[in-house]
Amino acid sequence: MARVVAVVALGLGVVGCGSAVMDSATVNRLKAQGVDPALIYKVDVPGFTAAEQSMGVVGEDGYGVSYTSADFPGQTVHLRVDHGTFGERDCALPIFEGGPTASIVCTGDGEGWYRKGGGRHEYVLPVADHLLRLNAPDTALDHSALRASLTNAQPLIEAPATPTPTEPVPSVTRGDLPSIGDGAPLDPPPAGG
C-alpha cells in the first residue's frame, strides 16, 4: 500500500522526487507490472524521499510507493493511488500498518477525508475515478503536512487531450467497379487468352 510521486519532465521522461528518479525505463517497468500510468502521481513529502525499489503495482492496476527518511529511521510513509471511491461507510476500514483492530477516527476534511488510528494517520483524496491515499506515522508528519502533501499531488502523465474531429474521407471513383451486380472489380481475361 504505497505510492510514489514524481515530477513531470517530458511526457514519459525523467521524473524526480527527492533522490529517486523515474525514467522511461521505470515507467515501462511499472506498465509491464500492470500499473495504469494515469495513476502515477508526484507527491512531495517533507523530510522523506521516495524509495525507487518500492515503486510498483497495487491491487489490479494501482500504483504505490514508500518514502523513507534518515530523520525518522524505521518509519515509512506510503502513497497509494487506485481506482475507487470513498465515503463514510469506508471510514472504519483499517489503516495500512495501523493494526487490524485499531480504533479509527475519521472526519471529512476539505476535499478529502482524514483518518487516524493505531499510531498512523492518512489523508484520502478522491480525484475523478480514483483515490489518492497518503499514510504516515503520526509522529513523523503532522495533519497539515500530510494533507498539504496529498492535495498538492500532481499526475505524472497528463490525461490525453480530446482528439480533434477528422475530415471525412472523400469518396474515390475507381473506374474498375461495375455499376450493377455485386460490385466485384472487372477483371477481363488477358489478351490472347
C-alpha positions as a Markdown table, in Angstrom:
| # | Residue | x | y | z |
|---|---|---|---|---|
| 1 | Met | 0.0 | 0.0 | 0.0 |
| 2 | Ala | 2.4 | 2.6 | -1.1 |
| 3 | Arg | 2.6 | 5.2 | -3.7 |
| 4 | Val | 5.4 | 7.2 | -5.4 |
| 5 | Val | 5.5 | 10.7 | -6.5 |
| 6 | Ala | 7.4 | 12.2 | -9.4 |
| 7 | Val | 7.9 | 15.4 | -11.3 |
| 8 | Val | 6.9 | 15.6 | -14.9 |
| 9 | Ala | 9.7 | 16.3 | -17.3 |
| 10 | Leu | 8.5 | 15.5 | -20.9 |
| 11 | Gly | 5.8 | 13.0 | -21.2 |
| 12 | Leu | 7.2 | 9.7 | -20.0 |
| 13 | Gly | 10.7 | 11.3 | -19.5 |
| 14 | Val | 12.6 | 11.8 | -16.3 |
| 15 | Val | 10.8 | 12.4 | -13.1 |
| 16 | Gly | 12.4 | 13.3 | -9.8 |
| 17 | Cys | 11.2 | 13.0 | -6.3 |
| 18 | Gly | 14.0 | 13.6 | -3.7 |
| 19 | Ser | 16.8 | 11.5 | -5.0 |
| 20 | Ala | 14.6 | 8.9 | -6.6 |
| 21 | Val | 14.4 | 9.1 | -10.4 |
| 22 | Met | 11.6 | 7.8 | -12.6 |
| 23 | Asp | 12.9 | 7.5 | -16.1 |
| 24 | Ser | 11.2 | 5.9 | -19.1 |
| 25 | Ala | 12.6 | 2.5 | -18.2 |
| 26 | Thr | 11.0 | 2.7 | -14.8 |
| 27 | Val | 7.7 | 3.8 | -16.3 |
| 28 | Asn | 7.9 | 0.9 | -18.8 |
| 29 | Arg | 8.6 | -1.5 | -15.9 |
| 30 | Leu | 5.6 | -0.2 | -14.0 |
| 31 | Lys | 3.4 | -0.5 | -17.1 |
| 32 | Ala | 4.7 | -4.1 | -17.6 |
| 33 | Gln | 3.6 | -4.9 | -14.0 |
| 34 | Gly | 0.1 | -3.7 | -14.8 |
| 35 | Val | 0.2 | -0.1 | -13.4 |
| 36 | Asp | -2.2 | 2.2 | -15.1 |
| 37 | Pro | 0.0 | 5.2 | -16.0 |
| 38 | Ala | -2.8 | 7.6 | -15.2 |
| 39 | Leu | -2.5 | 6.6 | -11.5 |
| 40 | Ile | 1.2 | 7.5 | -11.2 |
| 41 | Tyr | 1.4 | 10.7 | -9.1 |
| 42 | Lys | 4.1 | 13.0 | -7.8 |
| 43 | Val | 3.9 | 13.9 | -4.1 |
| 44 | Asp | 6.4 | 15.9 | -2.1 |
| 45 | Val | 6.7 | 14.6 | 1.4 |
| 46 | Pro | 8.7 | 16.9 | 3.7 |
| 47 | Gly | 11.8 | 15.2 | 5.1 |
| 48 | Phe | 11.1 | 11.9 | 3.2 |
| 49 | Thr | 12.5 | 10.5 | -0.1 |
| 50 | Ala | 10.7 | 8.0 | -2.4 |
| 51 | Ala | 12.4 | 4.6 | -2.3 |
| 52 | Glu | 12.6 | 3.7 | -6.0 |
| 53 | Gln | 12.7 | 0.0 | -5.4 |
| 54 | Ser | 9.3 | 0.2 | -3.7 |
| 55 | Met | 7.5 | 1.6 | -6.8 |
| 56 | Gly | 5.1 | -1.0 | -8.1 |
| 57 | Val | 1.6 | -2.2 | -8.8 |
| 58 | Val | -1.0 | -2.1 | -6.0 |
| 59 | Gly | -4.2 | -4.2 | -6.5 |
| 60 | Glu | -5.2 | -4.7 | -10.0 |
| 61 | Asp | -3.7 | -1.7 | -11.8 |
| 62 | Gly | -3.0 | 0.8 | -9.0 |
| 63 | Tyr | 0.3 | 2.5 | -8.1 |
| 64 | Gly | 2.2 | 2.5 | -4.8 |
| 65 | Val | 5.5 | 3.8 | -3.4 |
| 66 | Ser | 7.1 | 4.1 | 0.0 |
| 67 | Tyr | 9.1 | 7.0 | 1.4 |
| 68 | Thr | 11.9 | 6.8 | 3.9 |
| 69 | Ser | 13.8 | 9.4 | 6.0 |
| 70 | Ala | 17.2 | 9.5 | 7.8 |
| 71 | Asp | 15.4 | 11.8 | 10.3 |
| 72 | Phe | 12.8 | 9.1 | 11.1 |
| 73 | Pro | 14.7 | 5.7 | 10.9 |
| 74 | Gly | 12.3 | 2.8 | 10.6 |
| 75 | Gln | 9.3 | 5.0 | 9.9 |
| 76 | Thr | 7.8 | 4.8 | 6.4 |
| 77 | Val | 5.2 | 7.0 | 4.5 |
| 78 | His | 3.1 | 5.3 | 1.9 |
| 79 | Leu | 1.4 | 6.7 | -1.2 |
| 80 | Arg | -1.2 | 4.6 | -2.9 |
| 81 | Val | -3.3 | 5.5 | -5.9 |
| 82 | Asp | -6.1 | 3.2 | -7.1 |
| 83 | His | -9.5 | 3.2 | -8.8 |
| 84 | Gly | -12.4 | 3.6 | -6.4 |
| 85 | Thr | -14.5 | 5.9 | -4.3 |
| 86 | Phe | -14.5 | 6.8 | -0.5 |
| 87 | Gly | -17.3 | 7.7 | 1.8 |
| 88 | Glu | -18.5 | 7.4 | 5.4 |
| 89 | Arg | -19.0 | 3.6 | 5.1 |
| 90 | Asp | -15.3 | 3.3 | 4.3 |
| 91 | Cys | -14.1 | 5.2 | 7.4 |
| 92 | Ala | -14.0 | 2.2 | 9.7 |
| 93 | Leu | -11.6 | 0.2 | 7.4 |
| 94 | Pro | -8.2 | -0.4 | 9.0 |
| 95 | Ile | -5.4 | 2.0 | 8.2 |
| 96 | Phe | -2.5 | 0.3 | 6.5 |
| 97 | Glu | 0.2 | -0.6 | 9.1 |
| 98 | Gly | -2.1 | 0.8 | 11.8 |
| 99 | Gly | -3.2 | -2.7 | 13.0 |
| 100 | Pro | -6.4 | -4.5 | 12.1 |
| 101 | Thr | -8.1 | -3.8 | 15.5 |
| 102 | Ala | -7.1 | -0.2 | 15.9 |
| 103 | Ser | -9.9 | 2.2 | 16.6 |
| 104 | Ile | -10.3 | 4.6 | 13.7 |
| 105 | Val | -11.2 | 8.3 | 13.9 |
| 106 | Cys | -12.4 | 9.5 | 10.5 |
| 107 | Thr | -13.6 | 13.0 | 9.5 |
| 108 | Gly | -14.4 | 14.9 | 6.3 |
| 109 | Asp | -11.6 | 17.4 | 5.8 |
| 110 | Gly | -11.7 | 19.8 | 2.9 |
| 111 | Glu | -11.8 | 17.9 | -0.4 |
| 112 | Gly | -11.0 | 14.6 | 1.3 |
| 113 | Trp | -11.0 | 12.5 | 4.5 |
| 114 | Tyr | -8.7 | 12.5 | 7.4 |
| 115 | Arg | -8.3 | 9.2 | 9.3 |
| 116 | Lys | -6.2 | 8.3 | 12.4 |
| 117 | Gly | -5.7 | 5.2 | 14.4 |
| 118 | Gly | -3.1 | 2.7 | 15.6 |
| 119 | Gly | -0.2 | 5.2 | 15.6 |
| 120 | Arg | -0.7 | 6.2 | 12.0 |
| 121 | His | -2.8 | 8.7 | 10.1 |
| 122 | Glu | -3.8 | 9.1 | 6.5 |
| 123 | Tyr | -5.4 | 11.6 | 4.1 |
| 124 | Val | -7.7 | 10.2 | 1.4 |
| 125 | Leu | -8.4 | 12.4 | -1.6 |
| 126 | Pro | -10.9 | 11.4 | -4.3 |
| 127 | Val | -9.8 | 12.6 | -7.8 |
| 128 | Ala | -12.0 | 11.8 | -10.8 |
| 129 | Asp | -12.5 | 8.0 | -10.7 |
| 130 | His | -9.6 | 7.2 | -8.4 |
| 131 | Leu | -8.4 | 7.7 | -4.8 |
| 132 | Leu | -5.1 | 9.0 | -3.6 |
| 133 | Arg | -4.0 | 7.9 | -0.1 |
| 134 | Leu | -1.1 | 9.2 | 1.9 |
| 135 | Asn | -0.4 | 7.3 | 5.1 |
| 136 | Ala | 2.3 | 8.2 | 7.7 |
| 137 | Pro | 3.3 | 7.6 | 11.3 |
| 138 | Asp | 1.5 | 10.3 | 13.3 |
| 139 | Thr | 4.9 | 11.2 | 14.9 |
| 140 | Ala | 6.6 | 11.8 | 11.5 |
| 141 | Leu | 4.2 | 14.2 | 9.8 |
| 142 | Asp | 1.5 | 16.4 | 11.3 |
| 143 | His | -2.0 | 16.6 | 10.0 |
| 144 | Ser | -1.5 | 19.8 | 7.9 |
| 145 | Ala | 1.8 | 18.5 | 6.3 |
| 146 | Leu | 0.0 | 15.2 | 5.4 |
| 147 | Arg | -2.9 | 17.0 | 3.9 |
| 148 | Ala | -0.8 | 19.6 | 2.0 |
| 149 | Ser | 1.4 | 16.8 | 0.5 |
| 150 | Leu | -1.6 | 15.0 | -0.9 |
| 151 | Thr | -3.7 | 17.9 | -2.0 |
| 152 | Asn | -0.6 | 19.2 | -4.0 |
| 153 | Ala | -0.1 | 15.8 | -5.7 |
| 154 | Gln | 0.5 | 16.0 | -9.5 |
| 155 | Pro | -0.2 | 13.3 | -12.0 |
| 156 | Leu | 3.0 | 12.1 | -13.8 |
| 157 | Ile | 1.2 | 11.7 | -17.1 |
| 158 | Glu | -1.4 | 14.2 | -18.2 |
| 159 | Ala | -4.8 | 13.0 | -19.4 |
| 160 | Pro | -4.8 | 12.7 | -23.2 |
| 161 | Ala | -6.3 | 15.7 | -25.0 |
| 162 | Thr | -9.7 | 15.2 | -26.7 |
| 163 | Pro | -8.9 | 14.2 | -30.3 |
| 164 | Thr | -9.9 | 16.8 | -32.8 |
| 165 | Pro | -12.5 | 15.6 | -35.3 |
| 166 | Thr | -11.1 | 14.5 | -38.6 |
| 167 | Glu | -12.3 | 15.5 | -42.0 |
| 168 | Pro | -14.4 | 12.8 | -43.7 |
| 169 | Val | -12.6 | 10.8 | -46.3 |
| 170 | Pro | -13.8 | 11.9 | -49.8 |
| 171 | Ser | -15.2 | 9.1 | -52.0 |
| 172 | Val | -13.0 | 7.9 | -54.7 |
| 173 | Thr | -14.2 | 6.8 | -58.2 |
| 174 | Arg | -12.2 | 3.7 | -59.1 |
| 175 | Gly | -13.3 | 3.1 | -62.6 |
| 176 | Asp | -13.0 | -0.7 | -62.4 |
| 177 | Leu | -16.2 | -1.3 | -60.4 |
| 178 | Pro | -19.4 | -2.1 | -62.4 |
| 179 | Ser | -22.5 | -0.1 | -61.8 |
| 180 | Ile | -24.6 | -3.2 | -61.5 |
| 181 | Gly | -24.0 | -6.6 | -59.7 |
| 182 | Asp | -22.2 | -7.3 | -56.5 |
| 183 | Gly | -19.5 | -4.7 | -57.1 |
| 184 | Ala | -16.6 | -7.0 | -57.8 |
| 185 | Pro | -13.9 | -5.4 | -59.9 |
| 186 | Leu | -13.9 | -6.0 | -63.6 |
| 187 | Asp | -11.1 | -8.4 | -64.4 |
| 188 | Pro | -11.1 | -9.1 | -68.1 |
| 189 | Pro | -9.0 | -12.1 | -69.4 |
| 190 | Pro | -5.5 | -11.2 | -70.6 |
| 191 | Ala | -5.1 | -10.5 | -74.3 |
| 192 | Gly | -4.6 | -13.7 | -76.4 |
| 193 | Gly | -6.0 | -16.0 | -73.8 |
